[in-house]
């Protein structure tokens, strides 16, 4: 039985949902959610069962060790990595939260006499996005061009600290989960906010492949990892891919194809204006895309996500009153009919 679970990042959507699901599990004795703000301050539905506690704590401080010691924490689920800087705090604060916060948490886990399982949410952004990438990344492949900024760089550093912790405490199973971009009715991220804009800029000559994981499947993976021992590194994504052109056609939005330099200039301009979070890594993803292999996760859990990449995207579109729902084969067939001769669809 899993006794007491600590969930970090509960003021964010996935953190709040995972804490609530675990609190409703009869095999979990208690759940403690930690963050710098309570989930209800963000309008999150936290814990319908009323069994989860919230403790306000900044992971960058040593207070997290005191919380873990007092509560006799059995399992740690670390979900508080920030993927984009807030307008008020900025990139430096984001990096400090991601890196220093993880270091403090892992140090507390290392000293703990009760922790016997650690689960860490990472991201497929560690693989980067470039024209030199393989068609599909497995967990053992390294990025052709290692991310040197933003969320991807932070995640690489976090993963390094997690591996170091696993070496120092080989008695504690550590699960490291690299999630594809989340998609679903209630997901709000730089990528979902891009797709709801009335006009979508794209990169001329490129048609990147994208992969998503539905929020419900993300919660289920994290729940399973929190109550069972599954040590290792795992990619998490829905089956299949969508190209950018397929995504755009499903949205029904207008597009403006731009040469790559102009696309990046526009991205930087709207980022500075606060219109969209066009980080350099976001621009790379929208240029080159990324796909990962999830066979290791399926074999380990004997389970596959209920939503494919296409189904996750369609569910997101329906929730926002956008077309969606068209079968990929039909979308491709129509696109082929209207494609000018000699147009290969880009990269």
VENKA-V214080 format. One record per helix or strand of 2 or more residues. SS is the DSSP state (helix for helix, strand for strand). FROM is the first residue (numbers start at 1). LEN is the number of residues. If there is no record, write none. Layout:
# VENKA-V214080
ss: {SS | SS}
from: {FROM | FROM}
len: {LEN | LEN}
This chain:
# VENKA-V214080
ss: {strand | helix | strand | helix | strand | helix | strand | helix | strand | helix | helix | strand | strand | helix | strand | strand | strand | helix | strand | strand | helix | strand | helix | helix | helix | helix | helix}
from: {2 | 13 | 28 | 39 | 52 | 63 | 75 | 90 | 117 | 124 | 150 | 173 | 181 | 190 | 199 | 209 | 212 | 215 | 232 | 242 | 244 | 254 | 260 | 280 | 295 | 309 | 328}
len: {7 | 11 | 8 | 4 | 5 | 9 | 4 | 22 | 7 | 4 | 19 | 7 | 3 | 6 | 5 | 2 | 3 | 13 | 5 | 2 | 8 | 5 | 13 | 9 | 7 | 11 | 11}
